[in-house]
Amino acid sequence: MASDHRISKYLSPKLSLLVCLPLALMLCLSALVLVDFLQGRDMMRNHLHQAQQRLLLQQARQIEQLLAASGTARIRDVAEQSLLSWSQDKELLEAAIIDREQRIYLGSSSAWRGGQAQNLLDGFESELARQSLLSGHYVIESKPERASVQIYYPLQQLKLHLEPRLIYLEQDLTGLNSISKHLFIERLVKLWSIGLVLVGGMVWLSYRTIIVPLKQITEASRRLGEADLPPPQLGPIAELHKFWHQLYKSNNRVRKGYLQLVTSEQRWLYAIEGMKVGVWDWHVRDGHVYLSHHWKAMLGYRDDELSSSYDAWEQRIHPEDKDRTLALLKQHLDGQSGIMESVIRLRHRDGHYIWVMDRGMVVDWDSSGKASRMVGSHVDITDEMNRKLQGADDDQAVARLGLVNSLIPLVRTDDGVGYSALFFLDIDDFKLVNDSFSHLDGDQLLKQVLVRIKKRFGHASLIHRLHGDEFVVLIGGIDPHQQPVVAQVNLFAEQLMKCFERPWVVNGTQVYLGTCIGISVFQPSSKLDPEVLLSQAELAVYQCKELGRGSYRLFSNEVQQKTRQRYWLRDSLSRGLAQGELNMHYQPVLDSSGELHAAEALIRWYHPERGEIPPGQFLPVAERYGLAEALAELQLATACRDLAVLRRYGLDEVMLNVSLRQLSWPQFVSRLEYHLELQGLAPQMLVLEISEYYLPQLTPETISVLEKIKALNVRIAIDHFGAGYLMLSQLQQLPISQIKLDARYLRHQGDSSSEALLLAQANVAKTLSLEWMASGVDEESCYQMLRQHGCQRFQGHLLSAPRSLDELLVLLRHRGRAGAGAQTTPTTD
């Protein structure tokens, strides 16, 4: 995309040749006319001035000849007649005959006679007259400031004793300059007329011979790749013929390459489809993903049923494979591996998982060296993995059968000697050791574990490595008369835990391991089944993992029941999400006058067989087994869709609880923004609530997510405020806008300390400029106390129980924002 932008930047439309060519010709014509103007104007003026000077010179010579031929007696009369005739010329400014002393002998004005020429003649210059007299040569002088030309002509043909010695004439050039200007304008008009005709002709000729062929070539270039290009009318210009020839050859090469590409692609697609390989193409920067037909088909989807997106892949990864797979992907994007290869499980449309070999590699990078595009494939290896797992299961079954056979003589005795305890050890996160080192190193480490246990429990009836990182220890002869059996069993379990306190050494590196221990306590009997005892210890191990790693637990019927219930919840919740069994109920938020102000969206699950299942049971299961993301998607989609309906009835605020696991979902913010835009909602209409219980677990990454949510103008509230998990200093670090006081902590309203606590919490909110309200308002006395201390908004069963969307719409039609008589006291209608 960046390269397309750069190309469009350089190839963006400029001026057309049809505009540029006439413009260039006009500029050339203007330049030529300007040069002609600057040079021709002066040349024409000089030419006319020279003609006028020649005329003055001719007149002066005529007077000289007349004076020379007149004789001494008639010289004055001849001179007067000549000057009289000259004075009739309007363009003659001054005319005079000067003697040796530069006095006026005769002039065009009789008043000048006998006077000094310097004083009477405006344009006369005595120095020029003196030079002319001394040299005997005429002097012609132009006077631009007077717009005139002068001639000083010495009378060389007259005898020296005669008084007339110099003829002075000054001619006015104003009229001549006007003529010059008029002629020059006519010349410019002719030049422009001729130039415009020539430019028009050249433009027409260029249009026919250059522009029209270029347009035809451009149109033809848009059809590159077609079998035949229509030949344009190229005209006589050889370069255009060469250009078309090269374009035609290029089209043949493009056509040939395209056919080869199509053939290659058909072969590739045939091979891919034949091998049943799903292809994906991921543009990392903009998130666009291409998923092939078979990629979707192997998961049970048609092309139009599954969006081509990154989420379509990530959300379907098995929870146990997700962290490992995403870590491998990040390593590859960071350039730490040449190819990404991983075996993962993806959720099929029907709910089961298939095994997939996921291979991919980066094929393009941006200017900063970061990966921008990645291409890869999915191969369904479910059958192969099932065979391998079946083989592994067979090996495990053989090992388990061997263990059971070893346990039979130890548990089926009737000697009546005390109790026995079967300890089942499962090492925590041992897979990380195999991933960090190697399977061989991991196997050596497990041998060290077996040796250390044997050293500590040499008196044990049986110490056995069952499979992988699982161990079984059987201790018998526990005498109930010495000490309670459970106390002795706990002591043995503590000793087993101590075996893992010291570090282990793998390839010179110290490694710390933890373990979970499940314990089955029994009294040996011939009726006991070792397989049942082993299964009981395993169930206890699973219960340990649920409650926290690095612990031990004794099997009981309660453990068995809880374990089965948890697995049932996990599987049923997964099906329920897919089949639409979960929906949202809404608990109204009212003010002190009974006006319906807002509502909190609460997730509800109605199982078709077991009825309503409380959120406290299924929400922890969703968090534990990787269903929190799917639940968040359902909550966001439903809450936004319902809010779009509710706002038409006057309710414009919905509160929604989110968990820490949901906030850690990489797509949470984008999905939130998507659903708000999809329903056309203002972000301020949604309030996301985080329980105070989660706040001590907040990480910088989670706070960053909260900042992004706030940047969308979605409000954030702290729920269950007052539970005691939050340090007040944290409030200033969080991008929250309101808090919800949990009234359940104020149930002893008669206690002054409860009232003081309420005041303190309210003051904290006011000091930090936070909105505050109360939830869990279930008693009248609590409600009244909250009102007395300035609480404006209330939520609780005293006011209204959670309702379905339809029930809430009925309520809105009769009260609150629907406008039908606000109540002044709480009610449970």
N, C-alpha and C positions, 0 to 999 in steps of 0.2 A: 504493500500500500504506500509505503514511503517513497519507493522508486517511482510508482505511478504519479505521485504528487510532484516529484522533481521533474519528471518528463512533461507533465502538463504545465508546469511553471515555465519551462523553456519553449514549449510548443504552443503556448496560448496565442490566440489570434492577434496579429498585428495589423498594419495597414495593407490593404489589397494592392496588388500590382496595378490594377486599373486606376487606383488613386495615386500610387507612388510615381508611376511613369509620367502622367501629365504634370504632376507637381514638380518632378525633376526637370522636365522640359521647360516649364514656366519659370523655374528658378534660373535655368541657363539663359532663357530669353531675357529675363529681367537683368541678369548680369551683363549681357551683351548691350542691351539698351542703355544701361547705366554707364558703361564704358564709353559708348558712343555719345551719350549726353555730356559726360565730363570732358571728352576730347573734342567732339564736334562743335560744341558751343563755342569754345575758345577759338577753334580754327576758323569758324565762320565769321566771328566777330573780328578777328585779326585780318581776315581776307578783305572784309569791307573797309576796315580802317586803312589798310594799305592802298586800296583803290581810291579812298578819299584823299590820302596823302599824295598820291600821284596826280590827282585832279588839282590839288592846291599848287603843286609844283608846276604843273602845266600852265595854270593861270598866272603864277609869278613870272614865268618865262615869257608869256605873251606880253605882260606889262613891260618887262625889260626891253623886249624887241620894239614895242611901240615907242617907248621913251627914247631908245637909241636912234630910231628912225625919224623922230619929230624935229630934231634940231634944238639948238639952245634956246631960241626965241619961243618956241611953242611947247617946251617940255612941261611947263606948269599946266597949260591948258589940257594937254593930253593926259597928264596925271590926274587932273580933276575929273575929266570925263570917265576915266577908267574907274576911279574910286566911286564916282556917282553910280555907275552901272553895277558895281559890286554891292553897294549899299542896298540895292533892291533885293538882293538874295537874303531871305529871312534866316537862313542857316548860317550866314556869315556874321559872327559876333563882333569882330573888330578888324579893321583894315587901315593900314597907315604906311606912309613912305617916310623913312627916318634918315636924318643927315648923320654926319660923322660924330657929332656931339650927342647923338641919340635924342635930338629934339625932333618933334613931329614936323616934317616938311609939309605934308598934306595928310588928311585923315578922313575917314568916313563921316566924321563930325567936324564941322568948321571950327567949333570951339576948341578943338585940340591943337590947332595950328600954332606952332612956335613953342608949345609946352613940352616939358620933359615927358618922354614916352613912359618912363618908369612910374611917374605919378598919375598919368591919365589913363593908361591902358591897364585894365585889371589883370589880364593874364600875361602881360609883357615881363620878360626877364632880361635885364640888361646884360647879364653875364653871357647868356646865349647869343644875344645880339653882338656883343664884343667879339666872341669867338668866331662868329660867322664873318664879321668884317675883317678880322685879322687873317683868317684862313682863306677867305675868298670862296668858301663853300657854304652851301645852304645847310640849315639845321632844321629838322622836323622833330617836334616834341609832342607826345600825347599827354593830355591832362585828364586822367580818370576822374579826379575830384571835381573838375569843371565839365566833364563829359564833352571834351573838345580836343582838337588837334591844331597845333601852331606850326607855322613855317617862318623861318628867318632867312630871307633870300638876298644875298649881296648883289648889287647892280654892277657887275664887272664890265659890262659892255659900254657903260657911260664913261665919259671923260672924267678924269680925277678931279678937275677943278669945279665940276658941277656939284650942287648941294645934295640931291637925292643919292643916297648911298645904299639903302636897305629897304626892302619890302617886308612888311610884317602882316601876316594874315592869320586869323583864328576862326576855325570852322566849328559850329555846334554839331555834336554827334548824336544828340538825343533822338532825332528822327531815324538816323541810321541804325541806332541800337534797337529801336522798336521794330524796324524792318528785319533786323537780324533775329530778334526774338520770334517774330511771326514766322519767318522762314524756318526757324529751328523747330517750332511747334509742329508745323506742317511735316517736317522731316520725321519727328517722333511719331506722329500719327501714322504716317506711312510705314515706318519700321514696325510699330506694334501690329498694324493690320497684316502686314506680310508675315510677321512672326507668328501671330495667332493662327493664321491660315496654315503655316508650316507645322506648328505644334499640333493643330487639329488633324492634319494629314498624317503626321507621325504617330499620333495616338491611335487613329483609326487603323493605320497599317500595323502597329504593334499589337493592337487588340486582335486583329484578324490572324496575324502570323505568330503571335507569342501567347497572348492571354487565353484565347479560345482553345488552342491545342493544350496548354497547361491545364485548363479546367477539365478537358476531356481525359487527360492523363490522370488527374486527381480522381475523377470519378471511376476510372478503370482500376486505380490502385485500391479502391475500397472493395473491389471484388477479387482481391488476391486470393488465390487458392482454388478459384473456379477453373473448370477445364479449359475454357476459352475466354480470353479477354477481348472485348469489342475494340477493333483498331480505331484510333482517333484520326481526325483529319489534321495532319501535322504541318502542312504547308512546306515552304522551301527551306526552312532553317535546319541545317545539318545537325546542330547540337540537340535539338528536340528529337530528331530521328534516333540519334545515339541513345538518348535518355530512355525513349520508349523501348528500344531494343534491349537495354539492360533491364528495364522493368519486366519485360516479357520473359527474359531469361530467368530473372528472380522468381517470377510467378511459377515457372516450370519447376524450379528447385523447391519452392514452397509446396507446390502441389505434390511433388514426388515425396517430400519429407512428410507431408500430412498423411498421404496414403500409407507410408511406412509406419507412421505413428499409430494410425487407426488399426492397421494390421497387427502391430505389436500389442496395442491395447486389447484388441480382441483376443489375441493369444494369451495375454496376461490374465484377462478376466476369465477366460475359459479355464486356464490353469488354476486360478484362485477358486473359482466355483467348483471345479473338479476336486480340489483338495479340501473344500469346505472351510476356507480361511476367511475370517472377518477382518476387514481392513479399516483402520482409523487414521485420520490425518488431523492433527491438532495444531492450530495456530495459537501459540502460547500467549502472545501479547493481547489479542482481542478476544480470546476464549472460544473462537469459532472452531467447531469440530465437524469433520465429515465422518459419518459412520456408514459403512457399506450395507447393502441389503442383507448379506449373510451374517454380518456382525449382529444385526437386530434379530435375524431369524433364529440364530442359535439360542437366543434368550426367549424365544416364543412370541416375538412382536412382528407386526407388519411394518412396512416403511413409514406409514403415517401414524403409527401408534406410539412411537418413541421419538422424542426430540433428539436431534443431533447436538449434544452438549456434553461438556466435561462432567456435569452432575450425573448424567445418565450412566456414566461409568462408575464414578466414585461412590454414589449412593447404593450401588448394587454389589459392592465388594463385601465379602463376609467380614463381620467385625473382628474376627481373629486374624484376618489377613491384611486389614486396612493399614495399620500403623507401619508394618513392614513394607508393604507395597509403596505407600506414599514416601517412605524414607528412601527406597531405591530410586523412585522417580526423581526426588529432589537431588540425590547424588548424581544422577545422570545429567540433569539439567545444569548442575554446577560443574560439569565436565570431569567428574571423578570416575566415570566409567565409559568405555567405548560403545557399549550397547546395554540397554536395559532388558533384562530377562527375568521373568518371575512367574511362578505357578500360583494362581489365585483362584478363589471361588467366587462366582458371580450369581446373584439371585435371579432365578428364572421367573418368568411371568406367573407361573403356577405356584411359586413360593419356595420350591426346592432350589438347591444350588448345583451348578455345574462347574467342573474343573476346566480351567482355561490356561493355556500357555500364552502369556502376554509378552511379546517382544516388540521393541521399538528403539529408535535412535533419532537423535537430532540431525536434521538435514539442512537447517538454515539458521543463521545468526544475524543479529542486528549490528549496527555500526559500533556499539559498545562491547560487542563480543558475547552478549547474552543470547541464549537459545530463543529463537522466535518461531520455529516450526519443528514439529516432531511427527514422524510417520511410523506406523507399526501394524501389527497383526495380532489377531486372536485365533487360536486353534483349540477346538473343543477336544480335550483329552480326558473326558469323563470316564470313558470305558477303560482307558489305559490306567488311570489313577485308581479306579475301582478294583482293577485286577491287582495293582500293586498293594492297595490297602487291604484287599482280601488276603493277599499273600502275607502282608504284615499282620493282619488279624489272625491268620492261621498260625504264624510264628508266635504271636502273643498268646493265642489260645493254647498252643502246645506248652509254652512256658507256664501259663496259668494252670494248665492241667497237671504239669509236673509239680507245681507248688501245692495244688490241692491234694495230690497224692501224698506229698510229704507231710501235709497237715493231718491227714486222716488218722494215723496212729497216735498223733499228739493230742487231738481233740476228742477222739472217740475212746475214752478210757473210763472205766467205772471204778477206779481206785479211790475216788472220793477225796483226793488230796487237794483241797483249796480251790482257788480260781486261777484262770489264765487270762492274759490280755494279748490281743493281736493288734500290733501297731503298724499302720500303713503310712509310709512316708512318701511324700511327693515334693521334690525339690522345686522351689519357686523360680520361675523364669529361666529354667536351664537352657532353653533355646537360645538365649542371648550368648551363652558360652559357646555353643556350636557356631553361631553366626560370627562371633568375634574371633574365634580361633579356628578350630576345625572339628569335624565329627570324631576324628581320631583322638585329638586332645581332650574332647569331651568324654570320650569313653575311658581314657586314662584317669580323668578326674573322678568319674564314677567308681572306678576301682579303688581310688584313694578313700572315697566315702565309705565303701564297704569294709575296707581294712580298719578305718577308724572306729566304725560301729562295732566291729568284732572285738577290738581291743577293749572298748568300754563295756560291752555286754558279752563277755566270754561265757557267762553262766546261762545265756539265753537258750531256750529250747531250739530255736530256729532263727537264722539270719539269712535272708534270701533277697537277691536282686531280681525283681519280678520282670520288669521290662523298661528299657530306657532309663528314666530318672526316678523310678519307683522302687521302693524297698519295703520288705515285710520283716518284722521282728516279732517273734512269739516268745513271751515270757510266762512260764508256768509256776506252779507252787506258791501262789500268793495266799498267805494264811490270814483269814479274816479275824482270827483271835488276837494277832499281834497288833493290828492297826486296821482301820477301815479300808476295805478293798479300794475304794475310789481314791483315798489319800495315797495309797501305795502306787496305784496306777499313775496318778498325777506326778509322783516323784520320779517314776521311770521316764515319763514323758519329758519332764524337765531335764533329766540327764541326757536324753536323746537330743533335745534342743541344744544343750551345751556342746555336743559334738560339732555343731556348726558355728560356734562362736569364734573359733580360731580360723585364720585365713587358710586357703588352699593355694597350692602353687601350680600354675599351668604355664609351661614354657618360660620359667623364670619370672612369671608375673603373679603377684598375689591376687587372689580372687576370693570374694566373700559370697557365701551361699546362705539362703534361708530355706526353710522347709515348713510344710504344713503336715500335721500328723492327725490321722483319724484312728480312733481306738474302739475296738469291740471287746467288751469284757464278758466272759462266759465261764460257766462251770463245766468242765469236760464231761461228756456223756456220749454213750454209744448212738444216741439219736441225733446228734448234732451234724449239720452239713457244713463242711469247711467253706464251700462256695458261698453260702449265706453269710458266714462270719466275715469273709473277705469283702463281700458286697457292702455289708454294714460299715466296715472300716472305711471303705471308699466313699460312701455317702457322708460320713463324718468329715473326711478330707474336703469334700466339695463345700460343706458348710463352713469349714475354716476359711476357705478362699473367699467365700462371700463376706464373712465378718472381718477379714483382714489377714494378710499374710503373716507368716512367722508365728503361728499359734498352733494349739492342739485342741481337740474336742472329742468327747466320748459320744459314741452312738447312742441314740435313744429313739423311741417311736416318734417323738416330736421332731427330731432331726429328719427322720425319713419322710414324715408328712410335709414338713416345710420344703424339703428339697423337691419332692414331687410337685408340690403346689407351685414352686418357683418355675420349674421347667414347663409346667402346664401354662402358667401365665405367659411365659416367653413365647411359646408356640402359638397360643391363642391370640396374644396381642399382635403378633406379626400377621396372622390371618385377619384379625379384626381391622387392622389398618388398611389391608388390601381390599376388604369387603365392605368398608364404610360403616363399621359398627360404632365408631366413636364420633361424637358431636360435641357442640358447645352449649352450655347453659349459662345464663346471665343473672347475676345477683345485683339488684338495683342499688344505686348510691343516691340517698336522699339528703336534702338540706333540712334545717330545723323547721321549715314551714311545710314539709312534706312534698316538696317539688322534686320530681324525678330528675336527677342531675346527670347521672352517668350510670354505667354498669360494668361489672367485672366479668370477663369471659372465663369460664371454668370448664375444663375438659371433663367429659363424662363418657363412660363405656357401659353400654348395655349389651351383655352377652346373650345370644339367642337361647342358651340353655340354662345358664346360671343367673341370669338377670343382671342387675346393676352391680358392677364391681367398683369398689371405692378407689379413688385416685391414689390414696396412700398405699394401696397394694400394687397397682400396675405401674405407677410412675417410677419407683426405684428399679423395677425390672427393665423398663425401657432405657433407663440410664445405664444399667449394668450390661445389657446385651446389644448395644448399638442401635437402638430404635429411637433414640432421642431426636435424631435429625428428621426422621420421617414424621415423628410426632410434631416437631416444630413446624414443618411444612404444612401439616394439617391445621395446626392452630392458627398460623398466620393467614392461610387461605380462607378458613372459615370465619375468623374474626373480622377480616376486612370485608368479606362478602356480606356478612350479616350487618356490619356497621353501615355499609352502603344502603341497606334497607332501613335500618333504624333511624338514620338521619332524616329520612323523608317524614318520619313521625316526630321529629323534634329532638331526638337524642343524638348528641354529637360528640360523645366521648366514650371510649371503651378501654378498659384496662385488661392487660393480658400478662399472665405469669410466665416467665421464662427461667430456665435453669442455667447453671454454669456450663454444663455440657452442651446445651443448645447454643449458647453464646460462643463456644469454642468451635462450632461448625463453621468452616471457612466460607460457606455460601450464605450464612445467616443474613448479613446486611444486604446483600444483593437480592435475596428472596423477599426480604421485608420491603425493600424499595419497589420491587416488581409488583407485589400484591397491592401496595398503596396506589401505584400508578394504574394498575389494571382496573381498580374499582373507582378511580378518580377521586381519591380521598386526600384531604389536606393532612400532612403528617402530624400536625398538632392534635388531631382527633384521636390518636392512638397513644396510650401510655403503657410502656413495658415495665413490669414490676419484677424486682429481684429480691428474694427473701434475704433478710439480714443474716440468716443462717449461712449463706454462701459467701458473705463478704470477707471473712478471714482467709478464704481460699482464692481470692482474686489475684491474678497475675498481671504484670504489665501488659501482656498481650490482650487479656480480657478487658482491661481498662481502655486499651486502644480501640477495641471493638465498641465499647460504650461511647467513646468520643465520636466514632464514625456514626453511630446511631443518633447521637445528639446533633451532629452536623446535618442530618436529614430533617431536623426539626421535630423528630419523634421524642416525646418526653419520657423520662426515666424516673421511676419511683422506688423507694425502699419499702418493702412490705415487712410486716411483723416487727416494726421498729419497737424496741424496748425489750427484745428477747435477751439482750446482753452479750451478743456476739461482736458488736461493733464498737470500736474505739471512736470517740467523737472526732478525733483528729482525722479519721478517714473520710468523714463527710465532706470536708473541704477539698479532698483530692478526687472526689467522684463527680462526674457530670450529671448530677441528679437535679430535679426540679421540685420534687415533693416527697413527703414521707407519709406512711400510713401507720398510725399508732395501733398496736394490737391491744384492744380493750380487754382481752382475756387475762392480761397481766394486772388488771385493775379491778378485779371482781370484789375485793374487799373494800367497797366504797366507803364504808364507815371508818376505815382505818385512815388516819391523817397522813400516814406515810405514803399511801397510794395516791392521795390527792396531791401531795407534794411532788411525787414522781411524775404525775401527769403534767403539773405546772412546769417542771424542769424540762420535760420533753417538748412541750409546746414552746417554751422559751428558746430552746435550741433551734427549733424550726424558724422562729421569728428572727432570731439573731442572724441566721444564715440566709434569710430572705427566701425560705422554702415554704411552699404550700403544705398544709397538713390536714389530715382527716383521720377518722377513727374507723377501724374495721373490727369485726368480732363483737359488735354491740348486740348482746343477746338478752340483756336485763334492763328493765325500766330505770332502775336507780343509777346504773352506769350511764345510760343515755342522758338522764337529767344532769348528772355531774359534769359530763362532757359539754353539755349546752351552757351550763353556768360558767364554764371556763373558756368560752369563746369558740368551741368547735363548731364548724359550719356545715360539715358534710359527714354522713354516717352510713355505715354498711354493716349489716348483721341480720340474724334471723328475727330479732325483735321487729325489724322494719319490713323485711321481705326475704323469703327463702329464694335460692337460685331457681330460675325458671327457664323453660325452653324459649326459643325465639318466638314462637307463636304466642305463648303465654305472655311474654314481655310486650309484644305488640298490642295484645288486648289491654294490658295494663296502661300502656301509653295512650290509648284512646280515651281513657277515663280519668286520668290524673296527670300530674306533673307537667311535662313539656307538651303533652297533648292538649292542655289548656282547659281541662274540665275540673274546676274547683279544687285547688290545692288544699291538702289536709294540714291541720296544725298539730296533730299528734301522730306518733308512729302507729303503723298497723301491720298486720300480717296477711293482708288480702292476697 
